[in-house]
Amino acid sequence: MKYKVLVNKENKIKDKFLTKIELITTKDVDNLDVQVEKETYNAYLKLKDFLATKDVTIGIASAYRSKEYQQEIYDEYIKKYGKDYADKVVEVIDSEWLEELKKINEEDFSYWKPKHYILYLDGFGMYQFIAQSLEVEK
């Protein structure tokens, strides 16, 4: 399937588009089963093979989420932080940035328990950062 689709809160994905996606099951970096769109996975394998020739290793840390699972995460954030926060801030789970920090200094990492966030700024794009916590004033 050749496609260019922007999906965000203004451009919601259509259910009929989802029925055309061919998902395959593979393993993520934690050796857990994940689903990945077939063409995306094939492109990932080509990139992985190329990077291996440069002694660079990559893996899949996050993959396809069903609409239901994504809604659960969103609802949890609304309940915990409020709708404005949920619409603008995302916590990155299984962040490679955090894994690298942990490797550098596990003692400080364990003490601070940092988190990886993405903040969406209307009209400006996104900003990624590491912090112990994040509060959004209402």
Beta strands, then each sheet from edge to edge (+ up, - down):
strand 1: 23-27
strand 2: 33-37
strand 3: 89-92
strand 4: 115-121
strand 5: 125-131
sheet 1: 1+ 2-
sheet 2: 3+ 4- 5+
end
